[in-house]
């Protein structure tokens, strides 16, 4: 698992581009050390809550 932080307000296209660049670099490193290549299983985007959610009493 790889976890990165991105600036608030980033566009989905920017996330896709950054993810593709990161995956390409990791794949090249993996292959340089004798691996057969990497694949992305899934991408999850978590956004922090703006305000804590209250719990009803």
PLY file of the C-alpha trace (Angstrom):
ply
format ascii 1.0
element vertex 57
property float x
property float y
property float z
element edge 56
property int vertex1
property int vertex2
end_header
0.00 0.00 0.00
1.19 3.49 -0.85
-0.34 6.50 0.82
0.22 10.06 -0.36
-1.21 13.42 0.59
-2.44 15.78 -2.10
-3.46 19.43 -1.79
-7.09 20.29 -1.16
-9.06 21.16 -4.26
-7.01 19.00 -6.61
-8.92 17.92 -9.71
-9.66 14.28 -10.55
-7.54 14.69 -13.69
-4.59 15.82 -11.56
-5.05 12.82 -9.23
-5.07 10.52 -12.23
-1.91 12.10 -13.66
-0.03 11.97 -10.36
-1.13 8.36 -9.81
0.04 7.37 -13.29
3.44 9.04 -12.81
3.92 7.41 -9.42
2.92 3.99 -10.73
5.30 4.34 -13.68
8.23 5.26 -11.42
7.53 2.40 -9.00
7.18 -0.04 -11.89
10.52 1.03 -13.37
12.22 0.65 -9.99
10.68 -2.79 -9.49
11.84 -3.92 -12.94
15.34 -2.50 -12.34
15.67 -4.89 -9.39
14.55 -7.89 -11.42
10.79 -7.71 -10.96
8.28 -8.34 -13.71
6.34 -5.15 -13.19
3.64 -3.74 -10.97
-0.05 -3.09 -11.46
-2.52 -0.85 -9.65
-5.25 -2.88 -8.00
-7.34 0.13 -6.96
-7.14 3.76 -5.95
-8.96 5.00 -2.87
-9.47 8.67 -2.16
-10.19 9.64 1.43
-11.15 13.19 2.30
-11.21 14.43 5.89
-14.52 15.57 7.30
-14.98 19.35 7.41
-16.47 19.13 10.91
-16.83 16.23 13.30
-20.15 14.45 12.90
-22.30 14.47 16.01
-23.68 11.32 17.50
-27.38 11.51 18.37
-28.13 10.96 22.06
0 1
1 2
2 3
3 4
4 5
5 6
6 7
7 8
8 9
9 10
10 11
11 12
12 13
13 14
14 15
15 16
16 17
17 18
18 19
19 20
20 21
21 22
22 23
23 24
24 25
25 26
26 27
27 28
28 29
29 30
30 31
31 32
32 33
33 34
34 35
35 36
36 37
37 38
38 39
39 40
40 41
41 42
42 43
43 44
44 45
45 46
46 47
47 48
48 49
49 50
50 51
51 52
52 53
53 54
54 55
55 56
